[in-house]
Amino acid sequence: MLRIVGDSPAIRLVKFQLQRISGTDLNILLLGESGTGKTLMARIAHDLSARRGKPFVSLNMAAIPESIMESELFGTVCGAYTGAVNKAGFVSTAGGGTLFLDEIAEVPLAAQAKLLHFIETGNFFKVGSTTENHVDVRIICATNADLEELVKEKKFNEALYYRIRKAAIRIPPLRNRREDIRLISESILKKRGYAFSCFSKEALERLENYEWPGNVRQLDSCLHVTCELNKDQIIGPEDLVF
């Protein structure tokens, strides 16, 4: 759990929930704004589970075109369509381990139905095949969307929603745990090889008071650019590049 930096009440709750849930085989739904660290949390959940020696496969569903989403997930057989070859999908690649589906709200409704069948049964068909396959994986999903609202609007499969949210963890935005910003900044700077002591008291106070709409990802970017542009000098609040 040391990879989750911070000791605010909000992040302590997340750590507690992760420790408690990761030891089960429940599907997990990670909720939170972009940049809050949902991928890191998914990886930690895998590493704390009994599946830690097995594959951890991470997919950004928003980056997969709708036309190939089914074949990417479940694989294809030769001849399924022009140019198709025998190919394992990501669900097979994750066999025995964890399949992390980021941006789950971006999955089209047609693909949601097939994903629901797989999550319910562990069974799936490769594109172009009539033979059903089975694989054992744990599903972790993440989104910054309001899935309950999408269900009401008929834009997200209700049954799938309840299947993926067996255990839901909400990751707090950085502005809701300002007391962690200094610790997170020190950790980021250390990993990037920069000196934390280069930041003036006033610069640190400005970091703590900023709203951080991009959360930890934006903080990382801010520190990186600021340090690159102000090497070997004390960094004041006016030097910060948000």
C-alpha positions as CSV (number, residue, x, y, z in Angstrom):
1,M,0.0,0.0,0.0
2,L,3.0,2.3,0.1
3,R,2.5,3.3,-3.5
4,I,-0.6,5.3,-2.4
5,V,1.0,8.5,-1.0
6,G,-0.9,10.5,1.6
7,D,-2.5,10.2,5.0
8,S,-5.6,12.3,4.7
9,P,-8.9,10.8,6.0
10,A,-10.1,10.6,2.4
11,I,-7.2,8.5,1.2
12,R,-7.0,6.4,4.3
13,L,-10.6,5.3,3.6
14,V,-9.5,4.3,0.0
15,K,-6.5,2.3,1.4
16,F,-8.8,0.5,3.9
17,Q,-11.3,-0.3,1.2
18,L,-8.7,-1.6,-1.2
19,Q,-7.1,-3.8,1.5
20,R,-10.5,-5.3,2.5
21,I,-11.8,-5.9,-1.0
22,S,-8.6,-7.0,-2.8
23,G,-8.5,-10.2,-0.9
24,T,-11.9,-11.2,-2.3
25,D,-12.7,-12.1,-5.9
26,L,-15.4,-9.5,-6.2
27,N,-15.5,-7.3,-9.3
28,I,-14.4,-3.7,-8.5
29,L,-15.7,-0.4,-9.9
30,L,-13.3,2.5,-9.4
31,L,-15.0,5.9,-9.5
32,G,-13.3,9.2,-9.7
33,E,-12.2,12.2,-11.8
34,S,-9.6,11.9,-14.5
35,G,-6.0,11.9,-13.1
36,T,-6.9,10.6,-9.6
37,G,-4.9,7.4,-10.0
38,K,-7.6,4.8,-10.8
39,T,-5.1,2.7,-12.9
40,L,-2.7,2.6,-9.9
41,M,-5.5,1.6,-7.6
42,A,-6.5,-1.3,-10.0
43,R,-2.9,-2.5,-10.1
44,I,-2.6,-2.4,-6.3
45,A,-5.9,-4.4,-6.0
46,H,-4.4,-7.0,-8.3
47,D,-1.1,-7.1,-6.4
48,L,-2.9,-7.6,-3.1
49,S,-5.1,-10.4,-4.5
50,A,-4.5,-14.1,-4.8
51,R,-4.1,-13.5,-8.5
52,R,-0.9,-11.3,-8.1
53,G,1.3,-13.9,-9.8
54,K,-1.0,-14.0,-12.9
55,P,-1.4,-11.4,-15.7
56,F,-2.7,-7.9,-15.1
57,V,-4.1,-6.6,-18.4
58,S,-5.1,-3.0,-18.7
59,L,-7.4,-1.7,-21.5
60,N,-8.5,1.9,-22.2
61,M,-11.9,1.2,-23.7
62,A,-12.2,4.8,-25.0
63,A,-9.1,4.1,-27.2
64,I,-10.6,1.0,-29.0
65,P,-12.7,1.7,-32.1
66,E,-16.2,0.3,-31.9
67,S,-15.7,-1.7,-35.1
68,I,-12.9,-3.8,-33.5
69,M,-13.9,-3.8,-29.8
70,E,-15.4,-7.3,-29.9
71,S,-12.4,-8.8,-31.6
72,E,-9.9,-7.0,-29.3
73,L,-11.7,-8.3,-26.3
74,F,-12.6,-11.8,-27.3
75,G,-10.2,-12.6,-30.2
76,T,-10.8,-13.8,-33.8
77,V,-10.5,-16.9,-35.9
78,C,-9.0,-17.0,-39.3
79,G,-11.6,-16.1,-42.0
80,A,-14.0,-14.3,-39.7
81,Y,-13.6,-11.3,-42.0
82,T,-11.3,-10.2,-44.7
83,G,-7.8,-10.3,-43.4
84,A,-8.8,-11.9,-40.1
85,V,-6.2,-14.3,-38.5
86,N,-6.4,-16.5,-35.4
87,K,-5.8,-14.1,-32.6
88,A,-6.3,-14.3,-28.8
89,G,-8.3,-11.5,-27.3
90,F,-7.4,-9.6,-24.1
91,V,-9.8,-11.7,-22.0
92,S,-7.8,-14.8,-22.8
93,T,-4.5,-12.9,-22.3
94,A,-5.7,-12.1,-18.8
95,G,-6.6,-15.7,-18.0
96,G,-6.2,-16.5,-14.3
97,G,-5.4,-12.8,-13.5
98,T,-7.1,-9.5,-13.7
99,L,-8.7,-7.6,-16.6
100,F,-8.8,-3.8,-16.0
101,L,-11.3,-2.0,-18.2
102,D,-10.7,1.7,-17.9
103,E,-13.3,4.2,-19.3
104,I,-15.9,1.5,-19.1
105,A,-18.7,4.0,-19.9
106,E,-17.3,4.3,-23.4
107,V,-18.2,0.7,-24.4
108,P,-21.0,0.8,-26.9
109,L,-24.3,-0.8,-25.9
110,A,-24.0,-3.8,-28.3
111,A,-20.6,-4.7,-26.9
112,Q,-21.9,-4.2,-23.4
113,A,-24.3,-7.1,-23.9
114,K,-21.4,-9.4,-24.9
115,L,-19.3,-8.1,-22.0
116,L,-22.2,-8.8,-19.6
117,H,-22.5,-12.4,-20.8
118,F,-18.7,-12.9,-20.3
119,I,-18.7,-11.4,-16.8
120,E,-21.7,-13.5,-15.8
121,T,-20.4,-16.8,-17.1
122,G,-16.8,-16.5,-18.0
123,N,-17.8,-17.8,-21.4
124,F,-17.3,-16.1,-24.8
125,F,-17.1,-16.7,-28.5
126,K,-14.2,-15.5,-30.6
127,V,-15.4,-13.4,-33.6
128,G,-16.2,-15.9,-36.4
129,S,-16.2,-18.9,-34.1
130,T,-19.1,-21.2,-33.1
131,T,-17.1,-22.7,-30.3
132,E,-17.6,-21.2,-26.8
133,N,-14.5,-20.6,-24.7
134,H,-14.1,-20.2,-21.0
135,V,-11.6,-18.2,-19.0
136,D,-11.3,-17.2,-15.3
137,V,-10.5,-13.6,-14.8
138,R,-11.3,-10.9,-12.2
139,I,-12.8,-7.7,-13.6
140,I,-11.9,-4.3,-12.4
141,C,-13.5,-1.3,-14.2
142,A,-13.0,2.4,-13.9
143,T,-14.8,5.5,-15.0
144,N,-15.2,9.2,-14.4
145,A,-18.8,9.1,-15.7
146,D,-22.0,8.9,-13.7
147,L,-23.0,5.4,-14.5
148,E,-26.2,5.6,-12.6
149,E,-27.3,8.5,-14.7
150,L,-26.3,6.7,-17.9
151,V,-28.4,3.7,-16.8
152,K,-31.4,6.0,-16.3
153,E,-30.8,7.5,-19.8
154,K,-30.6,3.9,-21.3
155,K,-27.0,4.6,-22.3
156,F,-25.5,1.9,-20.1
157,N,-26.7,-1.6,-19.6
158,E,-28.3,-1.8,-16.1
159,A,-27.5,-5.5,-15.6
160,L,-23.8,-4.8,-16.5
161,Y,-23.7,-1.9,-14.1
162,Y,-24.7,-4.1,-11.2
163,R,-22.3,-6.8,-12.3
164,I,-19.3,-4.6,-12.4
165,R,-20.0,-2.7,-9.2
166,K,-20.0,-5.6,-6.7
167,A,-17.6,-3.4,-4.8
168,A,-17.3,0.3,-5.6
169,I,-14.4,2.6,-4.4
170,R,-14.6,6.3,-5.0
171,I,-11.2,7.9,-5.4
172,P,-11.2,11.5,-4.0
173,P,-10.0,14.4,-6.2
174,L,-6.8,16.1,-5.1
175,R,-8.6,19.3,-4.0
176,N,-10.5,17.2,-1.4
177,R,-7.2,16.0,0.2
178,R,-5.0,19.1,0.1
179,E,-3.1,17.9,3.2
180,D,-1.6,15.2,0.9
181,I,-0.3,17.5,-1.8
182,R,3.1,18.2,-0.1
183,L,3.7,14.5,0.4
184,I,2.7,13.6,-3.1
185,S,4.8,16.4,-4.5
186,E,7.9,15.2,-2.6
187,S,7.3,11.6,-3.9
188,I,6.9,12.8,-7.5
189,L,10.0,14.9,-7.3
190,K,12.1,12.1,-5.8
191,K,11.1,9.7,-8.5
192,R,12.0,12.3,-11.2
193,G,15.3,13.1,-9.6
194,Y,14.5,16.6,-8.5
195,A,15.2,18.2,-5.1
196,F,12.2,19.0,-3.0
197,S,14.2,21.6,-1.1
198,C,14.2,23.7,-4.3
199,F,10.6,24.7,-3.7
200,S,10.1,27.8,-1.5
201,K,7.5,27.8,1.3
202,E,5.4,30.2,-0.8
203,A,5.5,27.8,-3.9
204,L,4.4,24.9,-1.8
205,E,1.5,26.9,-0.3
206,R,0.4,27.8,-3.9
207,L,0.5,24.1,-4.8
208,E,-1.7,23.3,-1.8
209,N,-4.2,26.0,-2.6
210,Y,-4.6,25.3,-6.3
211,E,-7.8,23.5,-7.4
212,W,-6.0,20.8,-9.6
213,P,-8.8,20.0,-12.1
214,G,-6.4,17.4,-13.6
215,N,-5.6,15.9,-10.2
216,V,-2.4,14.0,-9.5
217,R,-1.6,13.7,-13.3
218,Q,-1.7,17.5,-13.5
219,L,0.4,17.9,-10.4
220,D,3.0,15.6,-11.9
221,S,3.1,17.5,-15.1
222,C,3.3,20.9,-13.3
223,L,6.3,19.7,-11.2
224,H,8.1,18.2,-14.1
225,V,7.8,21.3,-16.4
226,T,8.5,23.7,-13.5
227,C,11.7,21.9,-12.5
228,E,12.9,21.6,-16.1
229,L,12.5,25.3,-16.6
230,N,14.0,26.3,-13.3
231,K,17.0,24.1,-12.8
232,D,19.5,24.8,-10.0
233,Q,17.5,27.7,-8.5
234,I,14.9,28.1,-5.7
235,I,11.4,27.9,-7.2
236,G,8.9,30.6,-6.1
237,P,5.1,30.7,-6.6
238,E,5.5,32.7,-9.8
239,D,7.7,30.0,-11.4
240,L,5.0,27.3,-11.2
241,V,3.7,26.1,-14.6
242,F,0.1,24.7,-14.2
